[in-house]
């Protein structure tokens, strides 16, 4: 591996450890569930091995995250931290962020009533006194 791949392998390994721990899995359980050895998972987590895209997809499925979440490094800056925050808080947090930024959802998103539900669930602000 060249220097850049080595850095990526280390970051990815640390991220897998974070998400695996968050999911409550041991290395052995994760390895068993994706049909790999514990040693192989250990080498990935220590940054000695860079997994294939196919394995990243299988790891993400097992860790119940999106593949992009394995390549999001919250300590790498505010954008990565914000992406991870949305991941942890879920779709409603993402929807609130889009509403706050006044960005329209793609047509493939869930139904139009979702924004109404979000607004109804938000705490009511007191009306300003005159």
Sine and cosine of phi, psi and omega as CSV:
sin_phi,cos_phi,sin_psi,cos_psi,sin_omega,cos_omega
0.00,0.00,0.65,-0.76,0.09,-1.00
-0.99,0.17,0.04,-1.00,-0.11,-0.99
-0.86,0.50,-0.69,0.72,-0.01,-1.00
-0.91,0.42,-0.67,0.74,0.04,-1.00
-0.91,0.42,-0.60,0.80,0.02,-1.00
-0.89,0.45,-0.68,0.73,0.04,-1.00
-0.89,0.46,-0.71,0.71,0.03,-1.00
-0.88,0.47,-0.68,0.73,0.00,-1.00
-0.87,0.49,-0.66,0.75,0.02,-1.00
-0.92,0.40,-0.70,0.71,0.02,-1.00
-0.89,0.46,-0.72,0.70,0.00,-1.00
-0.89,0.45,-0.67,0.74,0.03,-1.00
-0.87,0.50,-0.72,0.69,0.03,-1.00
-0.88,0.47,-0.63,0.78,-0.01,-1.00
-0.91,0.41,-0.65,0.76,0.03,-1.00
-0.89,0.45,-0.65,0.76,0.05,-1.00
-0.87,0.50,-0.72,0.69,0.01,-1.00
-0.84,0.53,-0.77,0.64,-0.07,-1.00
-0.95,0.33,-0.57,0.82,0.04,-1.00
-0.91,0.41,-0.68,0.73,0.03,-1.00
-0.90,0.44,-0.69,0.72,0.04,-1.00
-0.85,0.52,-0.59,0.80,0.00,-1.00
-0.98,0.18,-0.13,0.99,0.02,-1.00
0.97,0.25,0.47,0.88,-0.02,-1.00
-0.95,-0.31,0.56,-0.83,0.16,-0.99
-1.00,0.03,0.23,-0.97,0.08,-1.00
-0.84,0.54,-0.67,0.74,-0.04,-1.00
-0.89,0.45,-0.69,0.72,0.01,-1.00
-0.90,0.44,-0.71,0.71,0.01,-1.00
-0.88,0.48,-0.72,0.69,0.01,-1.00
-0.86,0.51,-0.72,0.69,-0.01,-1.00
-0.86,0.50,-0.70,0.71,-0.07,-1.00
-0.93,0.37,-0.42,0.91,0.01,-1.00
-0.94,-0.33,0.20,0.98,0.08,-1.00
0.88,0.47,0.70,0.71,0.09,-1.00
-0.79,-0.62,0.18,-0.98,0.02,-1.00
-1.00,0.07,0.40,-0.92,0.05,-1.00
-0.88,0.48,-0.62,0.79,0.03,-1.00
-0.88,0.48,-0.62,0.78,0.02,-1.00
-0.91,0.42,-0.70,0.71,0.04,-1.00
-0.89,0.45,-0.66,0.75,0.03,-1.00
-0.87,0.50,-0.68,0.74,0.01,-1.00
-0.92,0.40,-0.59,0.80,0.05,-1.00
-0.92,0.40,-0.74,0.67,-0.05,-1.00
-0.91,0.41,-0.47,0.88,0.02,-1.00
-1.00,0.06,-0.05,1.00,0.03,-1.00
0.99,0.11,0.20,0.98,0.01,-1.00
-0.99,0.13,-0.29,0.96,-0.09,-1.00
-0.68,-0.74,0.69,-0.72,0.05,-1.00
-0.97,-0.24,0.89,-0.46,-0.06,-1.00
-0.95,0.31,0.41,-0.91,0.08,-1.00
-0.95,0.33,0.25,-0.97,0.07,-1.00
-0.88,0.47,-0.59,0.80,0.04,-1.00
-0.87,0.49,-0.68,0.73,0.00,-1.00
-0.94,0.33,-0.59,0.81,0.08,-1.00
-0.85,0.52,-0.68,0.73,0.02,-1.00
-0.89,0.45,-0.69,0.72,0.01,-1.00
-0.92,0.40,-0.64,0.77,0.04,-1.00
-0.89,0.46,-0.71,0.70,0.00,-1.00
-0.87,0.50,-0.70,0.72,0.01,-1.00
-0.86,0.51,-0.71,0.71,-0.02,-1.00
-0.93,0.37,-0.57,0.82,-0.01,-1.00
-1.00,0.08,-0.02,1.00,0.02,-1.00
0.86,0.51,0.72,0.69,0.08,-1.00
-0.71,-0.70,0.13,-0.99,0.09,-1.00
-0.99,0.13,0.48,-0.88,0.05,-1.00
-0.81,0.59,-0.59,0.81,0.01,-1.00
-0.87,0.48,-0.47,0.88,-0.02,-1.00
-0.92,0.38,-0.42,0.91,0.07,-1.00
-0.95,0.30,-0.41,0.91,-0.02,-1.00
-0.96,-0.27,0.28,0.96,0.10,-1.00
-0.97,-0.26,0.87,-0.50,-0.09,-1.00
-0.91,-0.40,1.00,-0.10,-0.12,-0.99
-0.80,0.61,-0.47,0.88,0.00,-1.00
-1.00,0.08,0.07,1.00,-0.03,-1.00
-1.00,0.02,-0.03,1.00,0.02,-1.00
0.60,-0.80,0.05,-1.00,-0.11,-0.99
-0.92,0.40,-0.59,0.81,0.00,-1.00
-0.91,0.42,-0.74,0.68,0.03,-1.00
-0.89,0.46,-0.67,0.74,0.01,-1.00
-0.89,0.45,-0.65,0.76,0.02,-1.00
-0.92,0.40,-0.66,0.75,0.03,-1.00
-0.88,0.48,-0.68,0.73,0.00,-1.00
-0.93,0.37,-0.59,0.81,0.05,-1.00
-0.88,0.48,-0.69,0.72,0.05,-1.00
-0.89,0.46,-0.64,0.77,0.03,-1.00
-0.86,0.51,-0.72,0.69,-0.06,-1.00
-0.94,0.34,-0.57,0.82,-0.06,-1.00
-1.00,0.04,-0.29,0.96,0.13,-0.99
1.00,-0.09,-0.07,-1.00,-0.09,-1.00
-0.87,0.49,-0.55,0.83,0.00,-1.00
-0.92,0.40,-0.59,0.81,0.07,-1.00
-0.90,0.44,-0.66,0.75,0.03,-1.00
-0.89,0.45,-0.67,0.74,0.00,-1.00
-0.90,0.44,-0.68,0.73,0.03,-1.00
-0.88,0.47,-0.63,0.77,0.02,-1.00
-0.89,0.45,-0.69,0.72,0.02,-1.00
-0.91,0.42,-0.65,0.76,0.03,-1.00
-0.90,0.45,-0.72,0.70,-0.01,-1.00
-0.88,0.47,-0.58,0.81,0.00,-1.00
-1.00,0.08,-0.04,1.00,-0.01,-1.00
0.85,0.53,0.67,0.75,0.03,-1.00
-0.97,-0.24,0.76,-0.65,0.01,-1.00
-0.97,0.23,0.63,-0.78,0.06,-1.00
-0.94,0.34,0.47,-0.88,0.13,-0.99
-0.90,0.44,0.44,-0.90,-0.04,-1.00
-0.87,0.49,-0.36,0.93,-0.04,-1.00
-0.99,0.10,-0.02,1.00,0.00,-1.00
-0.94,0.33,0.06,-1.00,0.02,-1.00
-0.94,0.35,0.13,-0.99,-0.16,-0.99
-0.83,0.56,0.30,-0.95,-0.07,-1.00
-0.93,0.37,-0.30,0.95,-0.02,-1.00
-0.96,0.29,-0.23,0.97,-0.04,-1.00
-0.88,0.48,-0.65,0.76,0.01,-1.00
-0.90,0.43,-0.66,0.75,0.05,-1.00
-0.87,0.49,-0.65,0.76,0.03,-1.00
-0.90,0.43,-0.67,0.74,0.02,-1.00
-0.87,0.49,-0.72,0.69,-0.02,-1.00
-0.91,0.42,-0.61,0.79,0.02,-1.00
-0.92,0.38,-0.50,0.86,-0.03,-1.00
-0.99,0.13,-0.27,0.96,-0.02,-1.00
-0.95,0.32,0.55,-0.83,0.03,-1.00
-0.90,0.44,0.61,-0.80,0.01,-1.00
-0.97,0.25,0.72,-0.70,0.06,-1.00
-1.00,-0.03,0.67,-0.75,0.04,-1.00
-0.91,0.42,0.56,-0.83,0.02,-1.00
-0.95,0.31,0.63,-0.77,0.01,-1.00
-0.90,0.43,0.62,-0.78,0.04,-1.00
-0.99,0.10,0.51,-0.86,0.01,-1.00
-0.97,-0.25,0.00,0.00,0.00,0.00
